Amino acid sequence: MLKVSGGFRSISGADCYAVIRSAIDTFAKQGFEVFDKLRMALMMAYSL
């Protein structure tokens, strides 16, 4: 197993991180409760 410090093991991992981080930043800037919005998004994704 590779140990990577301060980086990502794959491009897809970096892409996923960027999407999640963008959502968190957007929710925070718009004054929403970040945890609640992330929970709702995950619940919607798993109900499909």
Secondary structure, DSSP 8 states (H G I E B T S, - for coil): ----SSS-SSHHHHHHHHHHHHHHHHHHHTT--HHHHHHHHHHHHHH-
